[in-house]
């Protein structure tokens, strides 16, 4: 279970944190409630917020909830940024080693 907080934003992010663990199959609202310790009505509100902001989506065939493709794109952007930073560090190290 995720630590409790009083902030609605933090609770929505806690639900997103759970969702990101299963992109392919998603979670049912009941599973999300169990994983987070939030009530079913809270999960309904938090999922609605994530869907409305395009961070989560319902899987049409199952009705389960998963992170949206937009969320996956953020992950790819972070990976690309980290790779670019690693390349710059390598270039700097090579330059320093040539001295």
Backbone torsions as a table, in degrees:
resi	resn	phi	psi	omega
1	UNK	NA	144.0	-179.9
2	UNK	-81.4	145.0	179.4
3	UNK	-56.6	144.2	-179.1
4	UNK	-76.7	147.2	175.5
5	UNK	-146.1	160.7	179.0
6	UNK	-93.1	-13.4	-176.5
7	UNK	-81.0	126.0	177.1
8	UNK	-60.8	-40.0	179.7
9	UNK	-61.7	-42.8	179.3
10	UNK	-64.2	-35.4	178.7
11	UNK	-68.0	-41.0	176.9
12	UNK	-61.7	-42.8	179.2
13	UNK	-67.1	-32.2	176.0
14	UNK	-64.2	-39.4	176.4
15	UNK	-64.8	-43.4	177.7
16	UNK	-61.7	-37.8	177.9
17	UNK	-60.0	-42.1	177.0
18	UNK	-66.6	-45.7	-177.5
19	UNK	-57.6	-37.8	-175.7
20	UNK	-66.1	-11.8	179.8
21	UNK	-77.2	-13.9	-177.2
22	UNK	-146.9	71.4	-178.0
23	UNK	-62.4	-41.2	-173.1
24	UNK	-67.3	-45.5	-172.8
25	UNK	-109.4	-15.6	178.8
26	UNK	67.3	-168.8	-178.9
27	UNK	-132.7	149.7	170.6
28	UNK	-80.6	160.2	175.4
29	UNK	-56.4	-38.1	178.7
30	UNK	-62.7	-42.6	177.9
31	UNK	-64.6	-39.9	178.3
32	UNK	-63.7	-40.7	178.4
33	UNK	-62.5	-42.3	179.9
34	UNK	-65.0	-43.7	-177.8
35	UNK	-67.5	-34.4	-175.2
36	UNK	-99.0	-23.1	-174.5
37	UNK	81.9	8.3	178.5
38	UNK	-88.4	156.4	-179.9
39	UNK	-71.1	162.6	177.9
40	UNK	-59.7	-40.2	-179.7
41	UNK	-68.0	-36.8	175.6
42	UNK	-63.3	-44.9	179.8
43	UNK	-59.2	-42.5	178.5
44	UNK	-57.1	-46.4	179.7
45	UNK	-65.9	-46.0	-176.4
46	UNK	-66.9	-39.5	176.8
47	UNK	-65.6	-41.3	178.4
48	UNK	-59.3	-40.3	177.5
49	UNK	-62.7	-44.7	-179.4
50	UNK	-66.5	-39.8	179.0
51	UNK	-67.6	-45.0	-179.2
52	UNK	-61.3	-35.7	-179.9
53	UNK	-90.2	6.2	175.3
54	UNK	66.1	31.3	173.3
55	UNK	-100.0	-12.7	177.6
56	UNK	-143.2	162.6	179.4
57	UNK	-149.6	157.3	174.0
58	UNK	-90.3	138.3	175.9
59	UNK	-78.1	117.3	-172.9
60	UNK	-55.6	-39.9	-175.6
61	UNK	-71.5	-28.8	-172.7
62	UNK	-119.5	-18.8	-175.6
63	UNK	76.9	0.6	178.2
64	UNK	-73.2	163.3	-175.4
65	UNK	-111.6	136.6	178.0
66	UNK	-140.4	166.6	173.3
67	UNK	-62.0	148.1	178.9
68	UNK	-77.1	168.7	175.1
69	UNK	-65.3	-27.9	175.5
70	UNK	-59.3	-43.1	178.6
71	UNK	-62.7	-41.9	177.5
72	UNK	-62.5	-37.5	177.7
73	UNK	-63.3	-37.0	175.7
74	UNK	-59.9	-42.4	179.3
75	UNK	-61.3	-42.0	178.0
76	UNK	-65.2	-39.7	177.8
77	UNK	-62.1	-41.2	178.7
78	UNK	-63.6	-44.3	178.9
79	UNK	-60.2	-45.6	178.7
80	UNK	-62.1	-40.3	179.0
81	UNK	-64.2	-42.0	178.4
82	UNK	-65.8	-38.8	177.5
83	UNK	-64.3	-41.5	178.0
84	UNK	-64.1	-40.3	177.8
85	UNK	-64.5	-41.2	178.0
86	UNK	-62.8	-39.3	177.4
87	UNK	-62.8	-42.8	179.1
88	UNK	-64.6	-39.8	177.6
89	UNK	-63.2	-44.1	178.9
90	UNK	-61.2	-44.2	178.4
91	UNK	-60.7	-42.7	179.1
92	UNK	-64.6	-42.6	178.5
93	UNK	-63.8	-42.6	178.1
94	UNK	-61.5	-42.8	180.0
95	UNK	-63.3	-43.9	179.5
96	UNK	-66.4	-36.9	179.7
97	UNK	-69.5	-28.0	177.8
98	UNK	-77.4	-20.8	176.0
99	UNK	45.9	NA	NA
